[in-house]
């Protein structure tokens, strides 16, 4: 087992994440999945865009590329084509992936480019001051929705399924064992593998919505999460990210569509 202190860059500490942030939990689950698969850091490249979660690659003791806002998947696609011997992992957030980067996200899934994409969805734009994001629950508060968000959130996992990703899963930061298992599956999957992690942001989401203590948000995850196979209804199988509803968790799809690199004749070596 690789020591966790060898996996991360100690010279970058202390990190920038707020106390109680769920990003540390995701980093720990990813480290465990990566280590259990005995993958090599020197054969892996990490890509991030802009946002709290996009800072993760800079803390990993490997090649990391920090690109422009919303362009992480486009950048990672180019990296895969230029360096097919590398495994490529993208860390992103709901804003970077689904808002400014939404078109790249959809087309990355459609192409089924061979990469692992981990989206940490904290339901808010945390780094820039707590504005409403594309995943902010309906009627919940942010700096830009002081009377409640009147829009409804995107379902990132279902978008990935519909657009053609080979592997899609969603968990919360409370589901650490399930999340680690899904990360292992995603890292081994050929094609576009997408894992969404609903994560707590006590600083900018929680304190505006009567959940300033991180444990209160974890309790919400516990009470609101419903396994995908148990949440199906005759009308539809959907996610409701409102606190009055439910968060559908589990594996959404695991299939074997031909990946983009195979279609255009670029061989995968990783």
Secondary structure, DSSP 8 states (H G I E B T S, - for coil): ---HHHHB-GGG-S-S--TT-THHHHHHHHHHHHHHTT--GGGEEEEE-SSSGGGGGGGBSSEEEE--TT-HHHHHHHHHHH-TTSEEEEEEEHIIIIITTHHHHHHHHHHT-SEEEEEEE-SSBTTTTSB--TT--TT--BTTBTT---S----HHHHHHHHT-SEEEEEETT-HHHHHHHHHHHHH-SSEEEEEEE---IIIIITTTT--SHHHHHHHHHHHEEEGGGS--SS------STTS-EEEEEEEE-----HHHHHT-----
